[in-house]
């Protein structure tokens, strides 16, 4: 019995290590990361950014500002062998938008060891899942939206489920040169995971997306370059201590990004995240071919854990 207790204790130590690497915070911080390759390239300065169907996880109001229906699919190789998968569809009908999305993360085959050297006692998995639905409506220049999520987390032999609600508003002004967005993300609760329920990473966000100017290279008038500046203020409501489950307040931080759009075909992106993080910088690339856009993003971690790579594709119809 003592050996079994030690094995379980070590399993939870391992879980804490992988969760810390994954989240760089606590709770279901998967809900504050990305979720799409496009968003990673901008280091999540996306509250006022149109991401296609992925708006469902960043600001649901943006779903109603999209010009077309879209399907998004993304796959991300996070550090420590963690994988993220995301897919969503937004069905746009004039002023209305109805969307459905999936967001998941998993790390497999974590060794389970006892108190002695030797082969592992077995392996276990850690996984997070979100299934979501959203509705948005555009009334004049202003769009309002809401996302409802079913959540599930699994650690070792334990699992828990819950729900989250996100609300957003967005608008475009100055002849579409400036987009504004605001959202209150991840209000809800989780059932108990073993002894306590994980507290959701609730955040308030306010963002801008400004089209600054367009210039034409002197020797190539067919390649106009438009410069966009994007900025998000993020205010975490609270996070939770992994060991005590006490609520811990965190300071606000800012995500700022710059995007160069070349001839409405190629997008070069970079973003910077302030505050207490080990992934300050990101970069990304988007290539648009008619109704299909392919994206790539890279996020280097500053702790030596590795580098994140993300690939995504979006289809407009």
TALINQUI-V552768 format. One line per field, one symbol per residue. psi: psi as a letter, one per 40 degrees, with the letter a starting at -180 (. if undefined). A space follows every 50 residues. Layout:
# TALINQUI-V552768
psi: ???
This chain:
# TALINQUI-V552768
psi: dddddddddddddddddddddddfbiagedeehbeidddddeffgedfhh eaeeddedhddddeeieiiihihihhgiiffhihhhiihhhhgbeihhii ihhiiihifhhhiaeiiaiieaiiihiihhhiiihihhgbehiiiihhih ihihhbeiiiiaiihiiiiiihiffeehhiiiihifhaiiihhcdihhhi ghihihiihhhdihihhdegeegihhhhhihhhhhhdiahhddeeihhii iiihhhihhhhhffdhhhiiihhaagiegdiiiihhhhgbehhiiiihhh ieeedahhhhhiihhh.
